Amino acid sequence: MDLGIKKIIDFKKDEIISVNDDLCQNGAFRIFRGNYVYQKDLSTNCGFIICNLNDVHTIEDVLCLKKSKN
């Protein structure tokens, strides 16, 4: 996540989103500048970080991860 914060600053982005190698959003993290958190429209000044992490909320998510490792 530190890399995401650094990218927001260095590249003057409003939002950084994590994606997998296939460039699909993985929900591992999403970082906004403070003044963009409550905006009513979508940000178009986005950057992305490729990281193969998964957002886990349920036991089904855990089982899916276990299955993909086998």
CHARMM internal coordinates of N, CA and C (Angstrom, degrees):
IC EDIT
DIST 1 N 1 CA 1.4406
DIST 1 CA 1 C 1.5241
ANGL 1 N 1 CA 1 C 110.52
DIST 1 C 2 N 1.3193
ANGL 1 CA 1 C 2 N 118.27
DIHE 1 N 1 CA 1 C 2 N -29.50
DIST 2 N 2 CA 1.4596
ANGL 1 C 2 N 2 CA 120.68
DIHE 1 CA 1 C 2 N 2 CA 176.43
DIST 2 CA 2 C 1.5205
ANGL 2 N 2 CA 2 C 111.08
DIHE 1 C 2 N 2 CA 2 C -58.60
DIST 2 C 3 N 1.3438
ANGL 2 CA 2 C 3 N 116.23
DIHE 2 N 2 CA 2 C 3 N -38.70
DIST 3 N 3 CA 1.4579
ANGL 2 C 3 N 3 CA 120.49
DIHE 2 CA 2 C 3 N 3 CA 177.84
DIST 3 CA 3 C 1.5267
ANGL 3 N 3 CA 3 C 110.62
DIHE 2 C 3 N 3 CA 3 C -61.95
DIST 3 C 4 N 1.3116
ANGL 3 CA 3 C 4 N 117.53
DIHE 3 N 3 CA 3 C 4 N -38.26
DIST 4 N 4 CA 1.4606
ANGL 3 C 4 N 4 CA 121.29
DIHE 3 CA 3 C 4 N 4 CA 177.79
DIST 4 CA 4 C 1.5155
ANGL 4 N 4 CA 4 C 112.14
DIHE 3 C 4 N 4 CA 4 C -62.87
DIST 4 C 5 N 1.3048
ANGL 4 CA 4 C 5 N 116.61
DIHE 4 N 4 CA 4 C 5 N -44.16
DIST 5 N 5 CA 1.4730
ANGL 4 C 5 N 5 CA 120.95
DIHE 4 CA 4 C 5 N 5 CA 178.16
DIST 5 CA 5 C 1.5188
ANGL 5 N 5 CA 5 C 110.20
DIHE 4 C 5 N 5 CA 5 C -63.75
DIST 5 C 6 N 1.3250
ANGL 5 CA 5 C 6 N 116.40
DIHE 5 N 5 CA 5 C 6 N -41.84
DIST 6 N 6 CA 1.4717
ANGL 5 C 6 N 6 CA 120.78
DIHE 5 CA 5 C 6 N 6 CA 178.12
DIST 6 CA 6 C 1.5308
ANGL 6 N 6 CA 6 C 110.40
DIHE 5 C 6 N 6 CA 6 C -61.72
DIST 6 C 7 N 1.3376
ANGL 6 CA 6 C 7 N 117.78
DIHE 6 N 6 CA 6 C 7 N -41.46
DIST 7 N 7 CA 1.4677
ANGL 6 C 7 N 7 CA 121.09
DIHE 6 CA 6 C 7 N 7 CA -179.94
DIST 7 CA 7 C 1.5261
ANGL 7 N 7 CA 7 C 111.68
DIHE 6 C 7 N 7 CA 7 C -66.07
DIST 7 C 8 N 1.3385
ANGL 7 CA 7 C 8 N 117.83
DIHE 7 N 7 CA 7 C 8 N -38.49
DIST 8 N 8 CA 1.4693
ANGL 7 C 8 N 8 CA 120.34
DIHE 7 CA 7 C 8 N 8 CA 176.42
DIST 8 CA 8 C 1.5196
ANGL 8 N 8 CA 8 C 110.05
DIHE 7 C 8 N 8 CA 8 C -58.29
DIST 8 C 9 N 1.3073
ANGL 8 CA 8 C 9 N 116.23
DIHE 8 N 8 CA 8 C 9 N -43.71
DIST 9 N 9 CA 1.4682
ANGL 8 C 9 N 9 CA 120.91
DIHE 8 CA 8 C 9 N 9 CA -177.87
DIST 9 CA 9 C 1.5263
ANGL 9 N 9 CA 9 C 110.97
DIHE 8 C 9 N 9 CA 9 C -72.84
DIST 9 C 10 N 1.3392
ANGL 9 CA 9 C 10 N 116.91
DIHE 9 N 9 CA 9 C 10 N -52.43
DIST 10 N 10 CA 1.4672
ANGL 9 C 10 N 10 CA 121.37
DIHE 9 CA 9 C 10 N 10 CA -174.51
DIST 10 CA 10 C 1.5262
ANGL 10 N 10 CA 10 C 113.55
DIHE 9 C 10 N 10 CA 10 C -64.71
DIST 10 C 11 N 1.3425
ANGL 10 CA 10 C 11 N 117.08
DIHE 10 N 10 CA 10 C 11 N -37.26
DIST 11 N 11 CA 1.4600
ANGL 10 C 11 N 11 CA 120.95
DIHE 10 CA 10 C 11 N 11 CA -175.59
DIST 11 CA 11 C 1.5267
ANGL 11 N 11 CA 11 C 112.84
DIHE 10 C 11 N 11 CA 11 C -104.60
DIST 11 C 12 N 1.3417
ANGL 11 CA 11 C 12 N 115.70
DIHE 11 N 11 CA 11 C 12 N 7.11
DIST 12 N 12 CA 1.4743
ANGL 11 C 12 N 12 CA 121.46
DIHE 11 CA 11 C 12 N 12 CA 177.89
DIST 12 CA 12 C 1.5341
ANGL 12 N 12 CA 12 C 112.18
DIHE 11 C 12 N 12 CA 12 C 52.80
DIST 12 C 13 N 1.3289
ANGL 12 CA 12 C 13 N 116.22
DIHE 12 N 12 CA 12 C 13 N 46.37
DIST 13 N 13 CA 1.4582
ANGL 12 C 13 N 13 CA 122.45
DIHE 12 CA 12 C 13 N 13 CA 177.37
DIST 13 CA 13 C 1.5188
ANGL 13 N 13 CA 13 C 109.57
DIHE 12 C 13 N 13 CA 13 C -91.83
DIST 13 C 14 N 1.3288
ANGL 13 CA 13 C 14 N 116.47
DIHE 13 N 13 CA 13 C 14 N 159.25
DIST 14 N 14 CA 1.4578
ANGL 13 C 14 N 14 CA 121.57
DIHE 13 CA 13 C 14 N 14 CA 176.80
DIST 14 CA 14 C 1.5196
ANGL 14 N 14 CA 14 C 111.60
DIHE 13 C 14 N 14 CA 14 C -95.82
DIST 14 C 15 N 1.3419
ANGL 14 CA 14 C 15 N 115.38
DIHE 14 N 14 CA 14 C 15 N -20.23
DIST 15 N 15 CA 1.4537
ANGL 14 C 15 N 15 CA 120.32
DIHE 14 CA 14 C 15 N 15 CA -174.77
DIST 15 CA 15 C 1.5315
ANGL 15 N 15 CA 15 C 108.93
DIHE 14 C 15 N 15 CA 15 C -154.53
DIST 15 C 16 N 1.3294
ANGL 15 CA 15 C 16 N 116.22
DIHE 15 N 15 CA 15 C 16 N 141.44
DIST 16 N 16 CA 1.4603
ANGL 15 C 16 N 16 CA 122.67
DIHE 15 CA 15 C 16 N 16 CA 174.87
DIST 16 CA 16 C 1.5244
ANGL 16 N 16 CA 16 C 107.29
DIHE 15 C 16 N 16 CA 16 C -124.25
DIST 16 C 17 N 1.3381
ANGL 16 CA 16 C 17 N 116.62
DIHE 16 N 16 CA 16 C 17 N 131.08
DIST 17 N 17 CA 1.4611
ANGL 16 C 17 N 17 CA 122.87
DIHE 16 CA 16 C 17 N 17 CA -176.37
DIST 17 CA 17 C 1.5231
ANGL 17 N 17 CA 17 C 109.09
DIHE 16 C 17 N 17 CA 17 C -122.16
DIST 17 C 18 N 1.3174
ANGL 17 CA 17 C 18 N 116.63
DIHE 17 N 17 CA 17 C 18 N 138.12
DIST 18 N 18 CA 1.4660
ANGL 17 C 18 N 18 CA 120.30
DIHE 17 CA 17 C 18 N 18 CA 176.75
DIST 18 CA 18 C 1.5264
ANGL 18 N 18 CA 18 C 110.04
DIHE 17 C 18 N 18 CA 18 C -84.94
DIST 18 C 19 N 1.3403
ANGL 18 CA 18 C 19 N 115.65
DIHE 18 N 18 CA 18 C 19 N 139.68
DIST 19 N 19 CA 1.4616
ANGL 18 C 19 N 19 CA 122.34
DIHE 18 CA 18 C 19 N 19 CA 178.44
DIST 19 CA 19 C 1.5235
ANGL 19 N 19 CA 19 C 109.59
DIHE 18 C 19 N 19 CA 19 C -134.99
DIST 19 C 20 N 1.3332
ANGL 19 CA 19 C 20 N 116.10
DIHE 19 N 19 CA 19 C 20 N 158.48
DIST 20 N 20 CA 1.4609
ANGL 19 C 20 N 20 CA 121.92
DIHE 19 CA 19 C 20 N 20 CA 174.46
DIST 20 CA 20 C 1.5227
ANGL 20 N 20 CA 20 C 109.60
DIHE 19 C 20 N 20 CA 20 C -81.85
DIST 20 C 21 N 1.3332
ANGL 20 CA 20 C 21 N 116.29
DIHE 20 N 20 CA 20 C 21 N 177.48
DIST 21 N 21 CA 1.4673
ANGL 20 C 21 N 21 CA 121.25
DIHE 20 CA 20 C 21 N 21 CA 176.85
DIST 21 CA 21 C 1.5236
ANGL 21 N 21 CA 21 C 112.46
DIHE 20 C 21 N 21 CA 21 C -56.24
DIST 21 C 22 N 1.3372
ANGL 21 CA 21 C 22 N 116.56
DIHE 21 N 21 CA 21 C 22 N -29.45
DIST 22 N 22 CA 1.4677
ANGL 21 C 22 N 22 CA 120.32
DIHE 21 CA 21 C 22 N 22 CA 179.57
DIST 22 CA 22 C 1.5300
ANGL 22 N 22 CA 22 C 112.08
DIHE 21 C 22 N 22 CA 22 C -84.67
DIST 22 C 23 N 1.3329
ANGL 22 CA 22 C 23 N 116.20
DIHE 22 N 22 CA 22 C 23 N 8.64
DIST 23 N 23 CA 1.4673
ANGL 22 C 23 N 23 CA 124.79
DIHE 22 CA 22 C 23 N 23 CA 177.19
DIST 23 CA 23 C 1.5185
ANGL 23 N 23 CA 23 C 114.07
DIHE 22 C 23 N 23 CA 23 C 66.53
DIST 23 C 24 N 1.3290
ANGL 23 CA 23 C 24 N 117.38
DIHE 23 N 23 CA 23 C 24 N 21.03
DIST 24 N 24 CA 1.4627
ANGL 23 C 24 N 24 CA 121.85
DIHE 23 CA 23 C 24 N 24 CA 173.26
DIST 24 CA 24 C 1.5262
ANGL 24 N 24 CA 24 C 108.59
DIHE 23 C 24 N 24 CA 24 C -93.46
DIST 24 C 25 N 1.3042
ANGL 24 CA 24 C 25 N 116.10
DIHE 24 N 24 CA 24 C 25 N 136.61
DIST 25 N 25 CA 1.4578
ANGL 24 C 25 N 25 CA 120.69
DIHE 24 CA 24 C 25 N 25 CA 179.60
DIST 25 CA 25 C 1.5185
ANGL 25 N 25 CA 25 C 109.52
DIHE 24 C 25 N 25 CA 25 C -58.32
DIST 25 C 26 N 1.3394
ANGL 25 CA 25 C 26 N 117.04
DIHE 25 N 25 CA 25 C 26 N 131.74
DIST 26 N 26 CA 1.4637
ANGL 25 C 26 N 26 CA 119.95
DIHE 25 CA 25 C 26 N 26 CA -177.90
DIST 26 CA 26 C 1.5236
ANGL 26 N 26 CA 26 C 113.44
DIHE 25 C 26 N 26 CA 26 C -109.08
DIST 26 C 27 N 1.3032
ANGL 26 CA 26 C 27 N 118.53
DIHE 26 N 26 CA 26 C 27 N -4.72
DIST 27 N 27 CA 1.4597
ANGL 26 C 27 N 27 CA 120.74
DIHE 26 CA 26 C 27 N 27 CA 176.28
DIST 27 CA 27 C 1.5182
ANGL 27 N 27 CA 27 C 114.83
DIHE 26 C 27 N 27 CA 27 C 73.98
DIST 27 C 28 N 1.3369
ANGL 27 CA 27 C 28 N 117.94
DIHE 27 N 27 CA 27 C 28 N 9.19
DIST 28 N 28 CA 1.4620
ANGL 27 C 28 N 28 CA 119.94
DIHE 27 CA 27 C 28 N 28 CA 179.91
DIST 28 CA 28 C 1.5274
ANGL 28 N 28 CA 28 C 110.50
DIHE 27 C 28 N 28 CA 28 C -64.77
DIST 28 C 29 N 1.3263
ANGL 28 CA 28 C 29 N 116.28
DIHE 28 N 28 CA 28 C 29 N -40.73
DIST 29 N 29 CA 1.4574
ANGL 28 C 29 N 29 CA 120.19
DIHE 28 CA 28 C 29 N 29 CA 172.64
DIST 29 CA 29 C 1.5173
ANGL 29 N 29 CA 29 C 110.27
DIHE 28 C 29 N 29 CA 29 C -160.63
DIST 29 C 30 N 1.3082
ANGL 29 CA 29 C 30 N 113.87
DIHE 29 N 29 CA 29 C 30 N 157.77
DIST 30 N 30 CA 1.4617
ANGL 29 C 30 N 30 CA 122.96
DIHE 29 CA 29 C 30 N 30 CA 175.52
DIST 30 CA 30 C 1.5170
ANGL 30 N 30 CA 30 C 105.26
DIHE 29 C 30 N 30 CA 30 C -147.64
DIST 30 C 31 N 1.3050
ANGL 30 CA 30 C 31 N 116.20
DIHE 30 N 30 CA 30 C 31 N 118.27
DIST 31 N 31 CA 1.4609
ANGL 30 C 31 N 31 CA 121.83
DIHE 30 CA 30 C 31 N 31 CA -173.38
DIST 31 CA 31 C 1.5284
ANGL 31 N 31 CA 31 C 108.66
DIHE 30 C 31 N 31 CA 31 C -114.91
DIST 31 C 32 N 1.3334
ANGL 31 CA 31 C 32 N 116.57
DIHE 31 N 31 CA 31 C 32 N 130.65
DIST 32 N 32 CA 1.4658
ANGL 31 C 32 N 32 CA 122.55
DIHE 31 CA 31 C 32 N 32 CA 179.18
DIST 32 CA 32 C 1.5193
ANGL 32 N 32 CA 32 C 109.59
DIHE 31 C 32 N 32 CA 32 C -118.67
DIST 32 C 33 N 1.3086
ANGL 32 CA 32 C 33 N 115.94
DIHE 32 N 32 CA 32 C 33 N 152.48
DIST 33 N 33 CA 1.4658
ANGL 32 C 33 N 33 CA 120.08
DIHE 32 CA 32 C 33 N 33 CA 164.51
DIST 33 CA 33 C 1.5284
ANGL 33 N 33 CA 33 C 105.87
DIHE 32 C 33 N 33 CA 33 C -68.03
DIST 33 C 34 N 1.3017
ANGL 33 CA 33 C 34 N 116.67
DIHE 33 N 33 CA 33 C 34 N 149.01
DIST 34 N 34 CA 1.4634
ANGL 33 C 34 N 34 CA 121.44
DIHE 33 CA 33 C 34 N 34 CA -175.50
DIST 34 CA 34 C 1.5080
ANGL 34 N 34 CA 34 C 114.58
DIHE 33 C 34 N 34 CA 34 C -52.92
DIST 34 C 35 N 1.3261
ANGL 34 CA 34 C 35 N 117.51
DIHE 34 N 34 CA 34 C 35 N -40.97
DIST 35 N 35 CA 1.4671
ANGL 34 C 35 N 35 CA 119.62
DIHE 34 CA 34 C 35 N 35 CA -176.73
DIST 35 CA 35 C 1.5251
ANGL 35 N 35 CA 35 C 113.15
DIHE 34 C 35 N 35 CA 35 C -77.99
DIST 35 C 36 N 1.3275
ANGL 35 CA 35 C 36 N 118.48
DIHE 35 N 35 CA 35 C 36 N -2.11
DIST 36 N 36 CA 1.4660
ANGL 35 C 36 N 36 CA 121.38
DIHE 35 CA 35 C 36 N 36 CA 178.39
DIST 36 CA 36 C 1.5229
ANGL 36 N 36 CA 36 C 113.03
DIHE 35 C 36 N 36 CA 36 C -103.46
DIST 36 C 37 N 1.2976
ANGL 36 CA 36 C 37 N 117.98
DIHE 36 N 36 CA 36 C 37 N -5.67
DIST 37 N 37 CA 1.4598
ANGL 36 C 37 N 37 CA 120.89
DIHE 36 CA 36 C 37 N 37 CA -175.98
DIST 37 CA 37 C 1.5238
ANGL 37 N 37 CA 37 C 111.76
DIHE 36 C 37 N 37 CA 37 C -61.81
DIST 37 C 38 N 1.3058
ANGL 37 CA 37 C 38 N 118.25
DIHE 37 N 37 CA 37 C 38 N -40.33
DIST 38 N 38 CA 1.4678
ANGL 37 C 38 N 38 CA 121.14
DIHE 37 CA 37 C 38 N 38 CA -175.94
DIST 38 CA 38 C 1.5186
ANGL 38 N 38 CA 38 C 113.40
DIHE 37 C 38 N 38 CA 38 C -107.10
DIST 38 C 39 N 1.3178
ANGL 38 CA 38 C 39 N 117.69
DIHE 38 N 38 CA 38 C 39 N 20.28
DIST 39 N 39 CA 1.4663
ANGL 38 C 39 N 39 CA 119.20
DIHE 38 CA 38 C 39 N 39 CA 179.17
DIST 39 CA 39 C 1.5238
ANGL 39 N 39 CA 39 C 110.70
DIHE 38 C 39 N 39 CA 39 C -66.40
DIST 39 C 40 N 1.2970
ANGL 39 CA 39 C 40 N 117.47
DIHE 39 N 39 CA 39 C 40 N 155.35
DIST 40 N 40 CA 1.4653
ANGL 39 C 40 N 40 CA 121.54
DIHE 39 CA 39 C 40 N 40 CA -176.51
DIST 40 CA 40 C 1.5247
ANGL 40 N 40 CA 40 C 113.00
DIHE 39 C 40 N 40 CA 40 C -95.06
DIST 40 C 41 N 1.3240
ANGL 40 CA 40 C 41 N 117.86
DIHE 40 N 40 CA 40 C 41 N -10.97
DIST 41 N 41 CA 1.4632
ANGL 40 C 41 N 41 CA 120.30
DIHE 40 CA 40 C 41 N 41 CA 178.80
DIST 41 CA 41 C 1.5283
ANGL 41 N 41 CA 41 C 109.85
DIHE 40 C 41 N 41 CA 41 C -121.37
DIST 41 C 42 N 1.3117
ANGL 41 CA 41 C 42 N 116.26
DIHE 41 N 41 CA 41 C 42 N 169.70
DIST 42 N 42 CA 1.4580
ANGL 41 C 42 N 42 CA 120.74
DIHE 41 CA 41 C 42 N 42 CA -178.50
DIST 42 CA 42 C 1.5230
ANGL 42 N 42 CA 42 C 110.92
DIHE 41 C 42 N 42 CA 42 C -76.80
DIST 42 C 43 N 1.3013
ANGL 42 CA 42 C 43 N 115.84
DIHE 42 N 42 CA 42 C 43 N 144.48
DIST 43 N 43 CA 1.4545
ANGL 42 C 43 N 43 CA 121.20
DIHE 42 CA 42 C 43 N 43 CA 176.48
DIST 43 CA 43 C 1.5276
ANGL 43 N 43 CA 43 C 109.02
DIHE 42 C 43 N 43 CA 43 C -77.33
DIST 43 C 44 N 1.3067
ANGL 43 CA 43 C 44 N 117.00
DIHE 43 N 43 CA 43 C 44 N 138.03
DIST 44 N 44 CA 1.4641
ANGL 43 C 44 N 44 CA 120.73
DIHE 43 CA 43 C 44 N 44 CA 175.56
DIST 44 CA 44 C 1.5171
ANGL 44 N 44 CA 44 C 111.24
DIHE 43 C 44 N 44 CA 44 C -107.49
DIST 44 C 45 N 1.3132
ANGL 44 CA 44 C 45 N 116.88
DIHE 44 N 44 CA 44 C 45 N -2.23
DIST 45 N 45 CA 1.4604
ANGL 44 C 45 N 45 CA 121.71
DIHE 44 CA 44 C 45 N 45 CA 179.51
DIST 45 CA 45 C 1.5278
ANGL 45 N 45 CA 45 C 108.27
DIHE 44 C 45 N 45 CA 45 C -104.03
DIST 45 C 46 N 1.3351
ANGL 45 CA 45 C 46 N 115.57
DIHE 45 N 45 CA 45 C 46 N 65.44
DIST 46 N 46 CA 1.4615
ANGL 45 C 46 N 46 CA 122.08
DIHE 45 CA 45 C 46 N 46 CA -174.59
DIST 46 CA 46 C 1.5200
ANGL 46 N 46 CA 46 C 111.46
DIHE 45 C 46 N 46 CA 46 C -105.19
DIST 46 C 47 N 1.3050
ANGL 46 CA 46 C 47 N 114.83
DIHE 46 N 46 CA 46 C 47 N 152.41
DIST 47 N 47 CA 1.4517
ANGL 46 C 47 N 47 CA 122.02
DIHE 46 CA 46 C 47 N 47 CA 170.06
DIST 47 CA 47 C 1.5190
ANGL 47 N 47 CA 47 C 108.06
DIHE 46 C 47 N 47 CA 47 C -125.61
DIST 47 C 48 N 1.3165
ANGL 47 CA 47 C 48 N 115.98
DIHE 47 N 47 CA 47 C 48 N 166.64
DIST 48 N 48 CA 1.4570
ANGL 47 C 48 N 48 CA 121.10
DIHE 47 CA 47 C 48 N 48 CA -176.33
DIST 48 CA 48 C 1.5156
ANGL 48 N 48 CA 48 C 110.54
DIHE 47 C 48 N 48 CA 48 C -135.36
DIST 48 C 49 N 1.3156
ANGL 48 CA 48 C 49 N 115.54
DIHE 48 N 48 CA 48 C 49 N 147.93
DIST 49 N 49 CA 1.4582
ANGL 48 C 49 N 49 CA 122.04
DIHE 48 CA 48 C 49 N 49 CA 174.11
DIST 49 CA 49 C 1.5196
ANGL 49 N 49 CA 49 C 107.08
DIHE 48 C 49 N 49 CA 49 C -124.91
DIST 49 C 50 N 1.3219
ANGL 49 CA 49 C 50 N 115.36
DIHE 49 N 49 CA 49 C 50 N 126.48
DIST 50 N 50 CA 1.4692
ANGL 49 C 50 N 50 CA 120.12
DIHE 49 CA 49 C 50 N 50 CA 177.23
DIST 50 CA 50 C 1.5177
ANGL 50 N 50 CA 50 C 108.47
DIHE 49 C 50 N 50 CA 50 C -82.41
DIST 50 C 51 N 1.3105
ANGL 50 CA 50 C 51 N 115.64
DIHE 50 N 50 CA 50 C 51 N 119.46
DIST 51 N 51 CA 1.4660
ANGL 50 C 51 N 51 CA 121.53
DIHE 50 CA 50 C 51 N 51 CA 175.82
DIST 51 CA 51 C 1.5223
ANGL 51 N 51 CA 51 C 107.54
DIHE 50 C 51 N 51 CA 51 C -151.14
DIST 51 C 52 N 1.2741
ANGL 51 CA 51 C 52 N 116.22
DIHE 51 N 51 CA 51 C 52 N 130.57
DIST 52 N 52 CA 1.4606
ANGL 51 C 52 N 52 CA 121.00
DIHE 51 CA 51 C 52 N 52 CA -177.00
DIST 52 CA 52 C 1.5198
ANGL 52 N 52 CA 52 C 110.14
DIHE 51 C 52 N 52 CA 52 C -88.27
DIST 52 C 53 N 1.3153
ANGL 52 CA 52 C 53 N 114.49
DIHE 52 N 52 CA 52 C 53 N 70.88
DIST 53 N 53 CA 1.4578
ANGL 52 C 53 N 53 CA 122.73
DIHE 52 CA 52 C 53 N 53 CA 176.53
DIST 53 CA 53 C 1.5160
ANGL 53 N 53 CA 53 C 107.46
DIHE 52 C 53 N 53 CA 53 C -117.51
DIST 53 C 54 N 1.2966
ANGL 53 CA 53 C 54 N 116.18
DIHE 53 N 53 CA 53 C 54 N 161.01
DIST 54 N 54 CA 1.4646
ANGL 53 C 54 N 54 CA 120.10
DIHE 53 CA 53 C 54 N 54 CA 179.47
DIST 54 CA 54 C 1.5146
ANGL 54 N 54 CA 54 C 110.47
DIHE 53 C 54 N 54 CA 54 C -127.26
DIST 54 C 55 N 1.3105
ANGL 54 CA 54 C 55 N 114.59
DIHE 54 N 54 CA 54 C 55 N 144.50
DIST 55 N 55 CA 1.4501
ANGL 54 C 55 N 55 CA 122.96
DIHE 54 CA 54 C 55 N 55 CA 176.92
DIST 55 CA 55 C 1.5293
ANGL 55 N 55 CA 55 C 107.20
DIHE 54 C 55 N 55 CA 55 C -87.22
DIST 55 C 56 N 1.3203
ANGL 55 CA 55 C 56 N 117.60
DIHE 55 N 55 CA 55 C 56 N 117.88
DIST 56 N 56 CA 1.4612
ANGL 55 C 56 N 56 CA 121.82
DIHE 55 CA 55 C 56 N 56 CA -175.17
DIST 56 CA 56 C 1.5279
ANGL 56 N 56 CA 56 C 109.38
DIHE 55 C 56 N 56 CA 56 C -114.51
DIST 56 C 57 N 1.3506
ANGL 56 CA 56 C 57 N 115.09
DIHE 56 N 56 CA 56 C 57 N 122.46
DIST 57 N 57 CA 1.4614
ANGL 56 C 57 N 57 CA 120.61
DIHE 56 CA 56 C 57 N 57 CA 178.28
DIST 57 CA 57 C 1.5216
ANGL 57 N 57 CA 57 C 112.88
DIHE 56 C 57 N 57 CA 57 C -124.46
DIST 57 C 58 N 1.3072
ANGL 57 CA 57 C 58 N 116.49
DIHE 57 N 57 CA 57 C 58 N -25.89
DIST 58 N 58 CA 1.4640
ANGL 57 C 58 N 58 CA 119.25
DIHE 57 CA 57 C 58 N 58 CA -172.85
DIST 58 CA 58 C 1.5231
ANGL 58 N 58 CA 58 C 110.58
DIHE 57 C 58 N 58 CA 58 C -130.72
DIST 58 C 59 N 1.3199
ANGL 58 CA 58 C 59 N 116.13
DIHE 58 N 58 CA 58 C 59 N 167.53
DIST 59 N 59 CA 1.4624
ANGL 58 C 59 N 59 CA 121.41
DIHE 58 CA 58 C 59 N 59 CA 175.94
DIST 59 CA 59 C 1.5298
ANGL 59 N 59 CA 59 C 110.07
DIHE 58 C 59 N 59 CA 59 C -63.03
DIST 59 C 60 N 1.3296
ANGL 59 CA 59 C 60 N 117.08
DIHE 59 N 59 CA 59 C 60 N -31.32
DIST 60 N 60 CA 1.4653
ANGL 59 C 60 N 60 CA 120.72
DIHE 59 CA 59 C 60 N 60 CA 177.16
DIST 60 CA 60 C 1.5281
ANGL 60 N 60 CA 60 C 110.82
DIHE 59 C 60 N 60 CA 60 C -63.32
DIST 60 C 61 N 1.3327
ANGL 60 CA 60 C 61 N 116.53
DIHE 60 N 60 CA 60 C 61 N -37.80
DIST 61 N 61 CA 1.4683
ANGL 60 C 61 N 61 CA 120.56
DIHE 60 CA 60 C 61 N 61 CA 176.36
DIST 61 CA 61 C 1.5268
ANGL 61 N 61 CA 61 C 110.86
DIHE 60 C 61 N 61 CA 61 C -62.29
DIST 61 C 62 N 1.3242
ANGL 61 CA 61 C 62 N 116.18
DIHE 61 N 61 CA 61 C 62 N -42.22
DIST 62 N 62 CA 1.4662
ANGL 61 C 62 N 62 CA 120.96
DIHE 61 CA 61 C 62 N 62 CA 178.86
DIST 62 CA 62 C 1.5251
ANGL 62 N 62 CA 62 C 110.14
DIHE 61 C 62 N 62 CA 62 C -64.32
DIST 62 C 63 N 1.3269
ANGL 62 CA 62 C 63 N 117.29
DIHE 62 N 62 CA 62 C 63 N -45.21
DIST 63 N 63 CA 1.4579
ANGL 62 C 63 N 63 CA 121.06
DIHE 62 CA 62 C 63 N 63 CA 179.67
DIST 63 CA 63 C 1.5288
ANGL 63 N 63 CA 63 C 111.40
DIHE 62 C 63 N 63 CA 63 C -62.68
DIST 63 C 64 N 1.3023
ANGL 63 CA 63 C 64 N 117.11
DIHE 63 N 63 CA 63 C 64 N -38.16
DIST 64 N 64 CA 1.4569
ANGL 63 C 64 N 64 CA 121.72
DIHE 63 CA 63 C 64 N 64 CA 177.78
DIST 64 CA 64 C 1.5314
ANGL 64 N 64 CA 64 C 110.31
DIHE 63 C 64 N 64 CA 64 C -63.51
DIST 64 C 65 N 1.3165
ANGL 64 CA 64 C 65 N 117.22
DIHE 64 N 64 CA 64 C 65 N -40.67
DIST 65 N 65 CA 1.4652
ANGL 64 C 65 N 65 CA 121.57
DIHE 64 CA 64 C 65 N 65 CA 178.00
DIST 65 CA 65 C 1.5292
ANGL 65 N 65 CA 65 C 110.78
DIHE 64 C 65 N 65 CA 65 C -65.23
DIST 65 C 66 N 1.3182
ANGL 65 CA 65 C 66 N 115.79
DIHE 65 N 65 CA 65 C 66 N -43.21
DIST 66 N 66 CA 1.4679
ANGL 65 C 66 N 66 CA 119.79
DIHE 65 CA 65 C 66 N 66 CA 178.59
DIST 66 CA 66 C 1.5232
ANGL 66 N 66 CA 66 C 110.55
DIHE 65 C 66 N 66 CA 66 C -61.24
DIST 66 C 67 N 1.3321
ANGL 66 CA 66 C 67 N 116.22
DIHE 66 N 66 CA 66 C 67 N -42.47
DIST 67 N 67 CA 1.4633
ANGL 66 C 67 N 67 CA 121.17
DIHE 66 CA 66 C 67 N 67 CA -179.19
DIST 67 CA 67 C 1.5360
ANGL 67 N 67 CA 67 C 110.90
DIHE 66 C 67 N 67 CA 67 C -64.38
DIST 67 C 68 N 1.3286
ANGL 67 CA 67 C 68 N 116.98
DIHE 67 N 67 CA 67 C 68 N -39.29
DIST 68 N 68 CA 1.4541
ANGL 67 C 68 N 68 CA 120.04
DIHE 67 CA 67 C 68 N 68 CA -177.78
DIST 68 CA 68 C 1.5284
ANGL 68 N 68 CA 68 C 112.95
DIHE 67 C 68 N 68 CA 68 C -71.53
DIST 68 C 69 N 1.3523
ANGL 68 CA 68 C 69 N 117.04
DIHE 68 N 68 CA 68 C 69 N -21.82
DIST 69 N 69 CA 1.4614
ANGL 68 C 69 N 69 CA 120.54
DIHE 68 CA 68 C 69 N 69 CA 178.20
DIST 69 CA 69 C 1.5271
ANGL 69 N 69 CA 69 C 111.88
DIHE 68 C 69 N 69 CA 69 C -82.31
DIST 69 C 70 N 1.3211
ANGL 69 CA 69 C 70 N 117.77
DIHE 69 N 69 CA 69 C 70 N -17.26
DIST 70 N 70 CA 1.4795
ANGL 69 C 70 N 70 CA 121.40
DIHE 69 CA 69 C 70 N 70 CA -178.83
DIST 70 CA 70 C 1.5063
ANGL 70 N 70 CA 70 C 111.59
DIHE 69 C 70 N 70 CA 70 C -89.28
END
COOR INIT
IC SEED 1 N 1 CA 1 C
IC BUILD
